[in-house]
Amino acid sequence: MKKWYSLIDKVYRKENLIEAFKRVKRNNGAPGIDGETVADYAENIEENTELLHVKLKTETYEPSPVRRVEIQKPDGGTRLLGVPNVKDRVVQQAIVNVIEPIFDATFHPSSYGYRPGHSQHQAVAKAERFMNKYGLTHVVDMDLSKCFDTLDHEIIMDTVTEHISDGKVLKLIKKFLKSGVMHNGDFTATEIGSCQGGVISPLLSNIYLNKFDQKMKSKGIRIVRYADDILIFAKDKQKVGNYLSYARKVLEEELKLTVNQKKTKLTEASQGVEFLGFKIYETHLAVNPKRIKRFKDKVRNITKRGCGRPLEVVIKELNPILRGWMNYYRIANIKKLTEGLMSWIRRRLRMIRMKQWKTYKKMHKEMRKRGIKGNGEKMDVRKWKNSTTYIIHMLLPNKLFEDLGLIDMHSYEVGLLSNYY
């Protein structure tokens, strides 16, 4: 096993620190406990780079505690994030720039999370291939409880030390693990975990969980892992149960993590396997219904009937949501789904305009202006059911929304999973 002995000079090299800041800048992010933004840091980039260079070189650099942020999960519960100061994010990124290539070369081929050149789409494609091409139709859908928050510091450092022997780099990593958390003015020491929100945490979690990946590989057990989302594959029910027992032993006894008993389940391709927002079946790839609901909730929030905003303003806000959703889910077989979603979205936009008319009289005025004849007499323009009538479609045709720049999800090419094999 190759070891790397002298790396700290590569970490504190000014060119590396500047490149690290560029990456931090691209990600932007909120300020840490010192309130300094990425833009503030950029104003004095030369002085800040020189200061970090000197402190790292002279071993006087000390990271600050992270700022605790609580994020509500869509399915309930709270995710705890830790936001480091910008300068600390730069140093973490500088370390990642140097050590990531060393560790990435050792990672399992079916580990896809937080890795250069790897994606969620590739992970889904690999899982689908195991199930439907290799016949591994019995699957463990494994969930870890608060993985980032429960990483054991001693195991992290032992694992990093397997490849890195530069004591100064190891000392820096340990300082970040032990930097602590500030929340509402109170400091809490961090004796366990690597804060989710730190630049270096995803790499450390991959290094940590690679132990699990390699143990499974040595037993000939097929897995796909994206961060702490894990699928384990087998040909029959008995084997998949045995694989679950072995995986739990490695994760809980050796790596001191907690497998969520309630969310971890045995399933199979015929029932559909949930993974990274998708549902993988024997015949096709679908979107997880929970993700469709989440998407529709976002659209509902933007297209409230009484918003009082012009349609073009609503559409401008809506488009990034539609584009982002399609760019992610277009690998699935969703042609029929997108047709239905677009019909529903246009209907909601029609309701905004109808609500702005307030009464049928304004609608009649629009009809006369457009030379449209019809019997929309005393139609209640506030009622959802009336948004599908012939008159409304004449007044507010699909072409209107196209002219206002609404993205048509149904026009996207979909079913692109095979592109990621």
C-alpha positions as CSV (number, residue, x, y, z in Angstrom):
1,M,0.0,0.0,0.0
2,K,1.6,3.3,-1.1
3,K,2.1,6.0,1.5
4,W,2.5,9.7,0.9
5,Y,5.0,11.5,3.2
6,S,5.4,15.1,2.3
7,L,2.2,16.9,1.3
8,I,1.8,20.0,3.5
9,D,3.9,22.2,1.2
10,K,1.5,21.3,-1.6
11,V,-1.4,22.3,0.6
12,Y,-0.1,25.7,1.6
13,R,1.3,26.5,-1.9
14,K,-0.3,29.9,-2.9
15,E,-1.5,28.6,-6.3
16,N,-3.3,25.8,-4.5
17,L,-4.9,28.2,-2.0
18,I,-6.1,30.4,-4.8
19,E,-7.5,27.5,-6.7
20,A,-9.2,26.3,-3.5
21,F,-10.8,29.7,-3.1
22,K,-12.1,29.6,-6.7
23,R,-13.9,26.4,-5.9
24,V,-15.3,27.8,-2.7
25,K,-16.5,30.9,-4.6
26,R,-18.3,28.7,-7.2
27,N,-20.2,27.0,-4.3
28,N,-20.7,30.3,-2.6
29,G,-22.6,29.4,0.6
30,A,-23.5,31.3,3.7
31,P,-21.0,32.9,6.1
32,G,-19.7,31.2,9.2
33,I,-19.6,32.5,12.7
34,D,-17.4,35.5,11.8
35,G,-20.1,36.8,9.3
36,E,-17.6,37.1,6.5
37,T,-19.1,36.3,3.0
38,V,-17.3,34.9,0.1
39,A,-17.5,38.3,-1.6
40,D,-15.9,39.9,1.5
41,Y,-13.1,37.4,1.4
42,A,-12.6,38.0,-2.3
43,E,-12.0,41.8,-1.8
44,N,-8.7,41.0,0.0
45,I,-7.8,37.8,-1.8
46,E,-4.1,38.5,-2.0
47,E,-3.7,39.4,1.7
48,N,-6.0,36.5,2.8
49,T,-4.0,34.1,0.7
50,E,-0.7,35.3,2.1
51,L,-2.1,35.1,5.6
52,L,-3.3,31.5,5.2
53,H,0.0,30.5,3.4
54,V,2.1,31.8,6.3
55,K,-0.1,30.3,9.1
56,L,-0.2,26.9,7.4
57,K,3.6,27.0,6.8
58,T,4.4,28.0,10.4
59,E,1.8,25.6,11.9
60,T,-0.1,28.5,13.6
61,Y,-3.4,28.1,11.7
62,E,-6.4,27.3,13.9
63,P,-9.8,26.7,12.4
64,S,-12.9,28.3,14.0
65,P,-16.0,26.5,15.3
66,V,-18.6,25.9,12.6
67,R,-22.0,27.7,12.7
68,R,-24.8,25.3,13.4
69,V,-27.7,25.5,11.0
70,E,-30.8,23.3,11.2
71,I,-32.6,22.3,8.0
72,Q,-36.0,20.8,7.9
73,K,-36.1,17.6,5.9
74,P,-39.0,17.2,3.4
75,D,-40.1,14.0,5.1
76,G,-39.9,15.4,8.6
77,G,-37.0,15.6,11.1
78,T,-34.1,17.9,11.1
79,R,-30.7,17.8,9.3
80,L,-27.9,19.5,11.3
81,L,-25.4,21.4,9.1
82,G,-22.2,23.1,10.2
83,V,-21.1,26.1,8.2
84,P,-17.4,26.9,8.5
85,N,-15.9,30.4,8.0
86,V,-14.8,31.1,4.4
87,K,-11.1,30.9,5.3
88,D,-11.7,27.5,6.9
89,R,-13.5,26.3,3.7
90,V,-10.6,27.5,1.7
91,V,-8.1,25.5,3.8
92,Q,-10.3,22.4,3.7
93,Q,-10.6,22.7,-0.1
94,A,-6.8,23.1,-0.3
95,I,-6.4,19.8,1.6
96,V,-9.0,18.1,-0.6
97,N,-7.2,19.3,-3.8
98,V,-4.1,17.5,-2.6
99,I,-5.4,14.3,-1.0
100,E,-8.5,13.5,-3.0
101,P,-6.7,12.1,-6.0
102,I,-4.7,9.8,-3.6
103,F,-7.8,8.3,-2.1
104,D,-10.1,8.4,-5.1
105,A,-7.9,5.9,-6.8
106,T,-8.6,3.4,-4.0
107,F,-12.3,3.7,-3.9
108,H,-14.8,1.0,-4.9
109,P,-16.0,1.2,-8.5
110,S,-19.6,1.2,-7.3
111,S,-19.1,4.2,-5.0
112,Y,-20.5,7.3,-6.7
113,G,-21.2,10.0,-4.2
114,Y,-19.0,13.2,-4.0
115,R,-16.4,11.9,-6.5
116,P,-15.0,13.7,-9.5
117,G,-16.5,12.3,-12.7
118,H,-19.2,10.3,-10.9
119,S,-22.9,11.1,-10.7
120,Q,-26.2,10.1,-9.3
121,H,-27.3,9.1,-12.8
122,Q,-24.3,6.7,-13.1
123,A,-25.3,5.2,-9.7
124,V,-28.9,4.6,-10.8
125,A,-27.7,3.1,-14.1
126,K,-25.3,0.7,-12.2
127,A,-28.2,-0.4,-9.9
128,E,-30.5,-0.9,-12.8
129,R,-27.9,-3.0,-14.6
130,F,-27.3,-5.2,-11.6
131,M,-31.0,-5.9,-11.2
132,N,-32.1,-6.3,-14.8
133,K,-29.0,-7.4,-16.7
134,Y,-27.3,-9.5,-14.0
135,G,-30.5,-10.9,-12.5
136,L,-29.7,-9.6,-9.0
137,T,-33.4,-8.8,-8.4
138,H,-33.4,-9.1,-4.6
139,V,-32.2,-5.9,-2.9
140,V,-31.3,-4.5,0.5
141,D,-32.3,-0.8,0.6
142,M,-30.1,0.3,3.5
143,D,-30.5,3.6,5.4
144,L,-27.8,4.9,7.9
145,S,-28.9,7.1,10.8
146,K,-27.1,10.5,10.8
147,C,-24.0,9.1,9.1
148,F,-21.9,12.3,9.0
149,D,-22.8,13.1,12.7
150,T,-21.6,9.7,13.9
151,L,-18.3,9.1,12.1
152,D,-15.7,7.9,14.7
153,H,-12.7,10.3,14.8
154,E,-10.2,7.6,15.7
155,I,-11.4,5.4,12.8
156,I,-11.3,8.4,10.4
157,M,-7.7,9.2,11.4
158,D,-6.6,5.6,11.3
159,T,-8.1,5.2,7.8
160,V,-6.5,8.4,6.5
161,T,-3.1,7.4,8.0
162,E,-3.2,4.2,5.8
163,H,-2.2,6.4,2.9
164,I,-1.0,9.7,4.4
165,S,2.0,9.9,6.7
166,D,2.5,13.6,6.7
167,G,2.0,14.5,10.3
168,K,1.2,18.1,9.6
169,V,-1.6,17.3,7.2
170,L,-3.0,14.7,9.6
171,K,-2.9,17.3,12.4
172,L,-4.8,19.8,10.2
173,I,-7.5,17.2,9.5
174,K,-7.8,16.4,13.2
175,K,-8.1,20.1,14.0
176,F,-11.1,20.4,11.7
177,L,-12.8,17.3,13.3
178,K,-12.3,18.8,16.7
179,S,-13.1,22.5,15.9
180,G,-16.5,22.4,17.6
181,V,-19.9,24.0,17.0
182,M,-21.4,27.4,17.8
183,H,-25.2,27.6,18.2
184,N,-27.0,30.6,19.6
185,G,-23.7,31.8,21.2
186,D,-23.0,28.5,22.9
187,F,-19.9,26.4,22.1
188,T,-20.1,22.6,21.9
189,A,-17.1,20.4,21.5
190,T,-17.1,17.8,18.6
191,E,-15.9,14.4,19.9
192,I,-17.6,12.5,17.1
193,G,-18.7,13.2,13.5
194,S,-17.6,15.4,10.6
195,C,-19.9,18.3,10.1
196,Q,-22.2,18.1,7.1
197,G,-21.5,21.4,5.4
198,G,-17.8,21.2,5.7
199,V,-15.9,21.0,2.4
200,I,-13.7,18.1,3.6
201,S,-16.6,16.1,5.1
202,P,-17.8,14.3,2.0
203,L,-14.3,13.1,1.2
204,L,-13.8,11.9,4.8
205,S,-17.1,10.0,4.7
206,N,-16.1,8.3,1.5
207,I,-12.7,7.3,3.0
208,Y,-14.5,6.0,6.0
209,L,-17.2,4.1,4.2
210,N,-14.7,2.7,1.7
211,K,-13.9,0.2,4.5
212,F,-17.4,-1.1,4.2
213,D,-17.3,-1.1,0.3
214,Q,-14.1,-3.1,0.2
215,K,-15.3,-5.7,2.8
216,M,-18.4,-6.3,0.7
217,K,-16.3,-6.6,-2.5
218,S,-14.0,-9.1,-0.8
219,K,-17.0,-11.3,-0.2
220,G,-18.2,-11.0,-3.8
221,I,-21.2,-9.0,-2.8
222,R,-22.5,-6.4,-5.3
223,I,-23.3,-3.0,-4.0
224,V,-24.0,0.5,-5.2
225,R,-23.4,3.4,-2.8
226,Y,-24.0,7.1,-3.2
227,A,-22.8,8.7,0.0
228,D,-24.8,7.0,2.7
229,D,-27.5,5.7,0.3
230,I,-26.6,2.0,-0.1
231,L,-28.1,-0.8,-2.2
232,I,-27.0,-4.4,-1.8
233,F,-27.9,-7.0,-4.5
234,A,-28.5,-10.7,-4.5
235,K,-30.1,-13.5,-6.7
236,D,-32.4,-14.8,-4.1
237,K,-34.1,-14.0,-0.8
238,Q,-31.9,-16.1,1.4
239,K,-28.7,-14.6,0.1
240,V,-30.0,-11.0,0.4
241,G,-30.9,-11.7,4.0
242,N,-27.4,-13.0,4.7
243,Y,-25.8,-10.0,3.0
244,L,-27.9,-7.7,5.2
245,S,-26.7,-9.4,8.3
246,Y,-23.1,-9.2,7.2
247,A,-23.4,-5.5,6.1
248,R,-25.0,-4.6,9.5
249,K,-22.1,-6.3,11.3
250,V,-19.5,-4.4,9.4
251,L,-21.3,-1.0,9.7
252,E,-22.3,-1.3,13.3
253,E,-19.6,-3.3,15.0
254,E,-16.5,-2.3,13.0
255,L,-17.4,1.2,11.8
256,K,-19.6,2.2,14.8
257,L,-22.4,3.5,12.6
258,T,-26.1,3.0,13.1
259,V,-28.3,1.2,10.6
260,N,-31.8,2.6,10.6
261,Q,-33.9,-0.5,11.3
262,K,-37.2,1.2,10.3
263,K,-36.0,2.5,7.0
264,T,-33.8,-0.4,6.0
265,K,-35.8,-3.0,4.0
266,L,-35.6,-6.0,1.8
267,T,-37.3,-5.5,-1.6
268,E,-37.1,-6.7,-5.1
269,A,-37.2,-5.4,-8.7
270,S,-40.9,-6.5,-9.2
271,Q,-41.9,-4.1,-6.4
272,G,-39.7,-1.3,-7.5
273,V,-36.5,-0.2,-5.7
274,E,-36.3,3.3,-4.5
275,F,-32.9,5.0,-5.0
276,L,-31.8,8.7,-5.3
277,G,-35.3,9.9,-6.1
278,F,-36.1,7.2,-8.7
279,K,-37.9,3.9,-8.6
280,I,-36.2,1.1,-10.5
281,Y,-38.5,-1.6,-11.9
282,E,-37.8,-4.6,-14.1
283,T,-39.3,-2.9,-17.2
284,H,-38.7,0.8,-16.7
285,L,-37.3,3.6,-14.5
286,A,-39.8,5.9,-12.8
287,V,-39.7,8.9,-10.5
288,N,-40.3,8.2,-6.9
289,P,-43.9,9.4,-6.1
290,K,-42.6,11.3,-3.1
291,R,-40.4,13.4,-5.4
292,I,-43.3,14.1,-7.7
293,K,-45.3,15.3,-4.7
294,R,-42.4,17.5,-3.6
295,F,-42.1,19.0,-7.1
296,K,-45.8,19.7,-7.3
297,D,-45.7,21.4,-3.9
298,K,-43.0,23.8,-5.2
299,V,-45.0,24.5,-8.3
300,R,-48.1,25.1,-6.2
301,N,-46.2,27.6,-4.0
302,I,-45.1,29.6,-7.0
303,T,-48.5,29.5,-8.8
304,K,-50.9,30.5,-6.1
305,R,-54.1,31.8,-7.6
306,G,-54.2,35.0,-5.6
307,C,-50.5,35.9,-6.2
308,G,-51.5,39.1,-8.1
309,R,-48.4,38.9,-10.3
310,P,-48.2,39.0,-14.1
311,L,-47.9,35.6,-15.8
312,E,-44.5,36.4,-17.2
313,V,-43.1,37.0,-13.7
314,V,-44.6,33.7,-12.4
315,I,-43.2,31.8,-15.4
316,K,-39.7,33.4,-14.9
317,E,-39.7,32.1,-11.3
318,L,-41.1,28.7,-12.4
319,N,-38.7,27.9,-15.2
320,P,-35.6,27.2,-13.1
321,I,-37.6,24.6,-11.1
322,L,-38.9,22.9,-14.3
323,R,-35.4,23.0,-15.9
324,G,-33.6,21.6,-12.9
325,W,-36.2,18.9,-12.4
326,M,-36.1,17.7,-16.0
327,N,-32.3,17.8,-16.1
328,Y,-32.2,15.4,-13.2
329,Y,-35.2,13.1,-14.0
330,R,-35.0,12.9,-17.8
331,I,-33.1,9.6,-17.5
332,A,-36.4,8.0,-16.4
333,N,-39.3,6.9,-18.7
334,I,-41.4,9.9,-18.0
335,K,-42.9,11.0,-21.3
336,K,-46.5,10.4,-20.1
337,L,-45.7,12.0,-16.7
338,T,-44.3,15.2,-18.2
339,E,-47.4,15.5,-20.5
340,G,-49.7,15.3,-17.4
341,L,-47.5,17.7,-15.4
342,M,-47.4,20.3,-18.2
343,S,-51.2,20.1,-18.6
344,W,-51.6,20.7,-14.8
345,I,-49.0,23.5,-14.7
346,R,-50.7,25.4,-17.6
347,R,-54.1,24.9,-15.8
348,R,-52.6,26.5,-12.7
349,L,-51.3,29.4,-14.8
350,R,-54.8,29.8,-16.4
351,M,-56.3,30.0,-12.9
352,I,-54.0,32.9,-12.0
353,R,-55.2,34.9,-15.0
354,M,-58.8,33.9,-14.3
355,K,-58.6,35.0,-10.7
356,Q,-57.2,38.3,-11.9
357,W,-60.3,38.8,-14.0
358,K,-62.3,38.6,-10.8
359,T,-65.7,38.3,-12.6
360,Y,-67.0,36.9,-15.9
361,K,-67.4,40.5,-17.2
362,K,-63.6,41.0,-17.6
363,M,-63.5,37.6,-19.4
364,H,-66.2,38.7,-21.8
365,K,-64.2,41.9,-22.5
366,E,-61.2,39.8,-23.4
367,M,-63.4,37.6,-25.6
368,R,-64.7,40.6,-27.5
369,K,-61.2,42.0,-27.9
370,R,-60.0,38.7,-29.3
371,G,-63.0,38.2,-31.5
372,I,-64.0,35.0,-29.7
373,K,-67.6,34.0,-29.7
374,G,-69.0,31.8,-27.1
375,N,-71.5,31.3,-24.3
376,G,-69.2,31.8,-21.3
377,E,-72.2,33.6,-19.7
378,K,-71.8,34.3,-16.0
379,M,-69.0,31.7,-15.6
380,D,-67.4,31.7,-12.2
381,V,-63.8,32.5,-13.1
382,R,-62.7,31.6,-9.6
383,K,-63.6,27.9,-9.9
384,W,-60.9,25.3,-10.7
385,K,-63.3,23.2,-12.7
386,N,-63.8,26.1,-15.2
387,S,-60.1,26.3,-16.1
388,T,-60.6,23.4,-18.5
389,T,-63.5,24.8,-20.5
390,Y,-63.3,25.5,-24.2
391,I,-63.7,29.2,-23.8
392,I,-60.7,29.4,-21.4
393,H,-58.5,27.4,-23.7
394,M,-59.4,29.7,-26.5
395,L,-58.6,32.8,-24.4
396,L,-55.5,31.3,-22.8
397,P,-54.1,28.7,-25.3
398,N,-50.9,26.7,-24.9
399,K,-49.3,29.0,-27.4
400,L,-49.7,32.0,-25.0
401,F,-47.5,30.2,-22.4
402,E,-45.0,29.2,-25.0
403,D,-44.8,32.9,-26.1
404,L,-44.3,33.9,-22.5
405,G,-41.3,31.6,-22.4
406,L,-42.7,28.7,-20.3
407,I,-40.4,25.7,-20.5
408,D,-42.2,22.7,-22.0
409,M,-41.1,19.6,-20.0
410,H,-42.9,17.4,-22.5
411,S,-40.5,18.5,-25.3
412,Y,-37.4,17.0,-23.5
413,E,-35.9,13.8,-24.7
414,V,-36.4,11.3,-21.9
415,G,-35.5,7.7,-21.0
416,L,-31.8,8.4,-21.3
417,L,-30.6,5.9,-18.6
418,S,-28.6,3.8,-21.1
419,N,-26.4,6.9,-21.8
420,Y,-24.9,6.3,-18.3
421,Y,-24.0,2.6,-18.6
